[in-house]
Amino acid sequence: MAETSIRDRAGDFASGVKEKAQDVAAGASTMVDKTKRTAQEWASAASETVGQTKEKVQEVAATVAETAENFSQEMAGMIRRYPLQSMLIVLGIGVLLGQFVRPSRAFGPEG
């Protein structure tokens, strides 16, 4: 009788361990599924953000290109209307840039 009681207890213990192992496995599977769903949601959100950013960059680039084209056309019109003044302005800008670019002569011609 004692032998049967020990076997029953051992069997019950083994069944309990088996159930706990199954519970742990089920819990781990649930956790993996939740993690996978969360990762997919984050990837989807990131993809959506990248798409929106791409669209915004394209809009800004189109606006900049249009503005540059308009500026270029306006400058061409001004140069055609005022050719002498335009040349004098460009000459003045060139002289100023030359003053900034060339080395300083504060210590005399030898440098």
C-alpha positions as CSV (number, residue, x, y, z in Angstrom):
1,M,0.0,0.0,0.0
2,A,2.8,2.4,0.8
3,E,4.4,1.6,-2.6
4,T,1.1,2.5,-4.3
5,S,0.9,5.7,-2.4
6,I,4.5,6.7,-3.4
7,R,3.8,5.8,-7.0
8,D,0.6,7.8,-7.0
9,R,2.4,10.8,-5.5
10,A,5.2,10.5,-8.0
11,G,2.7,10.3,-10.8
12,D,0.8,13.3,-9.5
13,F,4.1,15.2,-9.1
14,A,5.2,14.3,-12.7
15,S,1.8,15.4,-14.0
16,G,2.1,18.6,-12.1
17,V,5.5,19.3,-13.5
18,K,4.3,18.4,-17.0
19,E,1.4,20.9,-16.6
20,K,3.7,23.6,-15.4
21,A,6.1,23.0,-18.2
22,Q,3.1,23.3,-20.7
23,D,2.0,26.5,-19.0
24,V,5.5,28.0,-19.2
25,A,5.7,27.0,-22.9
26,A,2.3,28.5,-23.6
27,G,3.3,31.7,-21.8
28,A,6.5,31.9,-23.7
29,S,4.6,31.4,-27.0
30,T,2.2,34.2,-26.0
31,M,5.1,36.5,-25.2
32,V,6.8,35.8,-28.5
33,D,3.6,36.5,-30.4
34,K,3.1,39.8,-28.5
35,T,6.7,40.8,-29.2
36,K,6.3,39.9,-32.9
37,R,3.1,42.0,-33.2
38,T,4.8,44.9,-31.4
39,A,7.8,44.7,-33.7
40,Q,5.5,44.6,-36.7
41,E,3.6,47.6,-35.5
42,W,6.8,49.6,-34.9
43,A,8.1,48.7,-38.3
44,S,4.8,49.8,-39.9
45,A,4.9,53.1,-38.0
46,A,8.5,53.7,-39.0
47,S,7.7,52.9,-42.6
48,E,4.8,55.3,-42.6
49,T,7.0,58.0,-41.0
50,V,9.7,57.5,-43.7
51,G,7.0,57.7,-46.4
52,Q,5.7,61.0,-45.0
53,T,9.2,62.4,-44.7
54,K,10.0,61.4,-48.3
55,E,6.9,63.2,-49.5
56,K,7.7,66.3,-47.5
57,V,11.3,66.3,-48.8
58,Q,10.0,66.0,-52.4
59,E,7.6,68.9,-51.8
60,V,10.4,71.1,-50.4
61,A,12.7,70.1,-53.3
62,A,10.1,71.0,-55.8
63,T,9.5,74.4,-54.1
64,V,13.2,75.2,-54.0
65,A,13.6,74.3,-57.6
66,E,10.7,76.5,-58.6
67,T,12.0,79.4,-56.5
68,A,15.4,79.0,-58.0
69,E,13.9,79.0,-61.5
70,N,11.9,82.1,-60.7
71,F,14.9,83.9,-59.3
72,S,17.0,83.0,-62.3
73,Q,14.4,84.4,-64.7
74,E,14.1,87.6,-62.6
75,M,17.9,88.1,-62.6
76,A,18.1,87.5,-66.4
77,G,15.4,90.1,-66.9
78,M,17.2,92.6,-64.6
79,I,20.5,92.1,-66.4
80,R,18.8,92.6,-69.8
81,R,17.2,95.8,-68.6
82,Y,20.3,97.2,-66.8
83,P,23.4,95.7,-68.4
84,L,25.9,98.4,-67.4
85,Q,24.8,98.5,-63.8
86,S,24.8,94.7,-63.7
87,M,28.4,94.6,-64.9
88,L,29.5,97.2,-62.3
89,I,27.8,95.3,-59.5
90,V,29.5,92.0,-60.6
91,L,32.8,93.9,-60.8
92,G,32.3,95.3,-57.3
93,I,31.5,91.9,-55.9
94,G,34.6,90.5,-57.6
95,V,36.8,93.1,-56.0
96,L,35.3,92.5,-52.5
97,L,35.8,88.8,-52.8
98,G,39.4,89.3,-54.0
99,Q,40.0,91.4,-50.8
100,F,38.7,88.6,-48.6
101,V,40.5,85.8,-50.4
102,R,43.9,87.2,-50.8
103,P,46.4,86.9,-47.9
104,S,46.7,89.8,-45.5
105,R,49.7,92.2,-46.1
106,A,49.7,93.6,-42.5
107,F,53.4,92.8,-42.1
108,G,54.6,94.1,-45.3
109,P,55.3,92.6,-48.8
110,E,57.4,89.7,-47.3
111,G,54.5,88.4,-45.3
